[in-house]
Amino acid sequence: MEGEKKSVVLINCAVSMYGNRVRIALARKGVAYEEKPENLAAKSALLLSSNPVHGQVPVLLVGGKPVCESLVILEFIDEEFAGVGEPLLPAGPYERAQARFWASYIDAKLAPCAGRVWRSPAGAAGAAAVEAARGELVAAMRTLEAELGGRRYFGGGGEALGYVDVALAPFTAWFATYERFGGFSVAAECPELAAWAARCVRENACVAASLPDPEFVYQFACGMRKHFGLDG
């Protein structure tokens, strides 16, 4: 029936930075949804049929139709629920382009080295890999900190959560894991970015309610290392 409310379902994994972007966006918009937890070691038929190309979370099902890839999903949410809550992307074309650039930077530059920090094997070769990855990660964080430039947030004219904040915030739940495996302190290396991370959680219920506990993330990473035999 025309005008009937569409069902919204999120296929996600609790520790997924990418899936939790979608959780934040839906919460910020005030969109009610059902979440289907996914076990990535034994992927469900629903996930594989909804994202046959990559078979990865997140997938957002709206009215039964799947939307894949987290940044694509964020823009879809902004458009699909345009009359609900605050917009994620800025109104101006230039500002929108800049927001897309920095969100893409997070995925292209920060995410790969962050993963190598905790996924490198034990031993001398692994230690060298961790050192290299840590250097890349800190450099990427400093670049993002420079873009933040003393503002409170990346979006909303520097005063409110926006597209880039939503793209980056889920990584903050992993900061403790990066620190423990990488042997560094985010607060020491990037104090303004660390302050931004704390502010995101403290001032935004949509972030606080959407991120896993950092200790849970760390234990998950430890379990994954054990599963793949990375600790020797």
C-alpha positions as CSV (number, residue, x, y, z in Angstrom):
1,M,0.0,0.0,0.0
2,E,1.3,3.5,-0.9
3,G,2.6,5.4,2.1
4,E,3.1,2.3,4.1
5,K,6.1,2.4,6.4
6,K,9.0,0.4,5.1
7,S,10.7,-2.2,7.3
8,V,14.4,-1.4,8.1
9,V,16.8,-4.2,8.9
10,L,20.5,-3.9,9.6
11,I,22.7,-7.0,9.1
12,N,25.8,-6.2,11.3
13,C,28.5,-7.6,13.5
14,A,28.9,-6.0,16.9
15,V,32.6,-5.0,16.5
16,S,32.4,-3.9,12.9
17,M,33.5,-0.3,12.5
18,Y,31.6,-0.2,9.2
19,G,28.3,-1.6,10.5
20,N,28.4,0.6,13.6
21,R,28.6,3.7,11.3
22,V,25.1,2.6,10.2
23,R,23.9,2.2,13.7
24,I,25.0,5.7,14.6
25,A,23.4,7.2,11.5
26,L,20.0,5.4,12.1
27,A,20.1,6.4,15.8
28,R,20.9,10.0,14.9
29,K,18.0,10.1,12.5
30,G,15.7,8.4,15.0
31,V,14.9,5.6,12.6
32,A,13.6,2.4,14.2
33,Y,15.2,-0.7,12.8
34,E,15.7,-4.4,13.5
35,E,19.3,-5.6,13.8
36,K,20.3,-9.1,12.7
37,P,23.7,-10.0,14.3
38,E,26.0,-11.8,11.9
39,N,28.6,-14.5,12.6
40,L,31.3,-13.8,10.0
41,A,32.8,-17.2,10.6
42,A,29.6,-18.8,9.4
43,K,27.8,-16.3,7.2
44,S,24.1,-16.5,7.0
45,A,22.1,-17.1,3.8
46,L,20.5,-13.7,4.3
47,L,23.9,-11.9,4.3
48,L,25.1,-13.9,1.3
49,S,21.9,-13.3,-0.7
50,S,21.8,-9.6,0.3
51,N,25.4,-8.9,-0.5
52,P,26.5,-11.6,-3.0
53,V,29.4,-9.5,-4.4
54,H,31.4,-9.2,-1.1
55,G,29.4,-11.2,1.5
56,Q,30.3,-8.6,4.1
57,V,28.5,-6.5,6.7
58,P,26.9,-4.1,6.9
59,V,23.8,-4.5,4.7
60,L,20.8,-2.3,5.2
61,L,17.5,-3.7,4.1
62,V,14.8,-1.1,3.5
63,G,11.5,-2.5,2.4
64,G,13.4,-5.8,1.7
65,K,15.8,-4.1,-0.7
66,P,19.5,-4.3,0.2
67,V,22.0,-1.4,0.3
68,C,25.6,-2.4,0.7
69,E,28.9,-0.6,1.7
70,S,28.9,1.6,4.8
71,L,29.6,5.0,3.2
72,V,27.0,4.3,0.5
73,I,24.5,3.3,3.2
74,L,25.2,6.6,5.1
75,E,24.3,8.6,2.0
76,F,21.3,6.5,1.4
77,I,20.0,7.0,4.9
78,D,20.5,10.8,4.5
79,E,18.4,10.8,1.4
80,E,15.8,8.1,2.3
81,F,15.1,9.7,5.6
82,A,15.7,13.3,4.6
83,G,12.8,14.6,6.5
84,V,13.8,12.9,9.7
85,G,16.4,14.2,12.2
86,E,19.5,16.1,11.3
87,P,21.3,15.7,8.0
88,L,24.6,13.9,7.9
89,L,26.1,15.5,4.8
90,P,26.4,19.3,4.6
91,A,24.1,21.2,2.1
92,G,26.8,22.9,0.0
93,P,28.3,20.9,-3.0
94,Y,31.9,21.8,-2.0
95,E,31.4,20.9,1.6
96,R,29.7,17.6,0.6
97,A,32.7,16.8,-1.6
98,Q,35.1,17.5,1.2
99,A,33.1,15.3,3.6
100,R,33.2,12.5,1.1
101,F,36.9,12.9,0.6
102,W,37.7,12.6,4.3
103,A,35.4,9.6,4.8
104,S,37.2,7.9,1.9
105,Y,40.5,8.8,3.4
106,I,39.6,7.0,6.6
107,D,38.8,3.8,4.7
108,A,41.8,4.1,2.4
109,K,44.5,5.2,4.8
110,L,43.5,4.6,8.4
111,A,41.6,1.3,8.3
112,P,44.3,-0.8,6.5
113,C,47.2,0.0,8.8
114,A,44.9,-0.1,11.9
115,G,44.1,-3.7,11.0
116,R,47.7,-4.6,10.6
117,V,48.5,-3.3,14.0
118,W,46.5,-6.0,15.7
119,R,46.6,-8.7,13.0
120,S,50.4,-9.1,12.6
121,P,51.8,-12.4,13.8
122,A,54.0,-12.7,16.9
123,G,57.8,-12.8,16.5
124,A,60.4,-10.7,14.9
125,A,58.7,-10.4,11.6
126,G,55.4,-9.5,13.2
127,A,57.1,-6.9,15.4
128,A,58.5,-5.2,12.4
129,A,55.1,-5.2,10.7
130,V,53.5,-3.7,13.8
131,E,56.1,-1.0,14.0
132,A,55.5,0.0,10.3
133,A,51.7,-0.2,10.7
134,R,51.8,1.9,13.9
135,G,53.8,4.6,12.1
136,E,51.3,4.7,9.3
137,L,48.3,4.7,11.7
138,V,49.7,7.6,13.8
139,A,50.4,9.5,10.6
140,A,46.8,9.0,9.4
141,M,45.5,10.0,12.8
142,R,47.6,13.2,12.7
143,T,46.3,14.0,9.3
144,L,42.8,13.7,10.5
145,E,43.6,15.7,13.6
146,A,45.0,18.5,11.4
147,E,41.8,18.5,9.4
148,L,39.8,18.7,12.6
149,G,41.8,21.9,13.2
150,G,40.7,22.6,16.7
151,R,37.0,22.4,15.9
152,R,34.7,20.3,18.1
153,Y,33.5,18.1,15.3
154,F,34.3,17.5,11.6
155,G,30.7,18.3,10.6
156,G,28.0,20.8,11.4
157,G,30.3,23.8,10.9
158,G,32.5,22.2,13.6
159,E,29.8,22.2,16.2
160,A,27.8,19.1,15.5
161,L,28.2,15.5,14.5
162,G,28.3,15.0,10.7
163,Y,29.2,12.5,8.0
164,V,32.9,12.3,8.7
165,D,32.3,12.1,12.5
166,V,30.0,9.2,11.9
167,A,32.5,7.5,9.5
168,L,35.4,7.8,12.1
169,A,33.7,7.4,15.4
170,P,33.4,3.6,15.3
171,F,37.1,3.3,15.1
172,T,37.4,4.9,18.5
173,A,36.1,1.7,20.2
174,W,39.2,0.1,18.7
175,F,41.7,2.7,20.0
176,A,42.5,0.6,23.1
177,T,43.1,-2.4,21.0
178,Y,45.5,-0.5,18.7
179,E,47.3,0.9,21.7
180,R,47.8,-2.4,23.4
181,F,49.0,-4.2,20.3
182,G,50.8,-1.2,18.8
183,G,52.5,0.0,22.0
184,F,51.5,3.6,21.8
185,S,49.0,6.1,23.2
186,V,46.4,7.9,21.0
187,A,46.1,10.6,23.6
188,A,49.9,11.2,23.6
189,E,50.3,11.1,19.8
190,C,47.0,12.9,18.9
191,P,45.6,14.7,21.9
192,E,43.0,16.7,20.0
193,L,41.7,13.6,18.2
194,A,41.5,11.7,21.5
195,A,39.5,14.6,22.9
196,W,37.2,14.5,19.9
197,A,36.7,10.8,20.4
198,A,35.7,11.3,24.0
199,R,33.4,14.2,23.1
200,C,31.6,12.1,20.5
201,V,30.6,9.6,23.1
202,R,30.0,12.0,25.9
203,E,27.8,14.5,23.9
204,N,26.0,12.2,21.5
205,A,23.7,9.5,22.7
206,C,23.5,8.0,19.2
207,V,27.3,7.3,19.4
208,A,27.4,6.1,23.0
209,A,24.5,3.6,22.3
210,S,26.0,2.3,19.1
211,L,29.6,1.4,19.9
212,P,30.8,-1.7,21.7
213,D,32.8,-1.6,24.9
214,P,36.5,-1.2,24.1
215,E,37.4,-4.1,26.4
216,F,34.9,-6.3,24.5
217,V,36.6,-5.3,21.2
218,Y,40.1,-6.1,22.7
219,Q,38.9,-9.5,23.8
220,F,37.4,-10.1,20.3
221,A,40.7,-9.2,18.7
222,C,42.6,-11.6,21.1
223,G,40.1,-14.3,20.1
224,M,40.7,-13.7,16.4
225,R,44.4,-13.8,16.9
226,K,44.1,-17.1,18.6
227,H,41.7,-18.5,16.0
228,F,44.2,-17.6,13.2
229,G,47.3,-18.8,15.1
230,L,48.9,-15.3,15.2
231,D,50.3,-15.7,18.7
232,G,52.6,-18.6,17.8
